Amino acid sequence: MRSRFVNALLLGGTLVLTAACATSDEWAEWQKHSSHFASGHHMLFSLRHTEGAAPRVSRRDLDSARAESWWGKTITVSAEQIFRE
């Protein structure tokens, strides 16, 4: 009985915490996919680009995003901001 209560409490806490961090549009987008990121490169790119950080985008990032159909918040950069690796 105690483990059921603990499990329910943990599940409820997790739902409350995660629900507060995403908008309904973000949840709808994430539910369309089987994982949080399209690939390891997508994950590393997202970890490098947090809120408020200046975008640093390479041609490889753009090619991977197109080929792997990345999803999530779009980062817009001008052609001059794309760097060569």
Secondary structure, DSSP 8 states (H G I E B T S, - for coil): -HHHHHHHHHHHHHHHHHHTTS-HHHHHHHHTSSSSSSSHHHHHHHHH--TT----EEHHHHHHHHHHT--SS-----GGGEE--
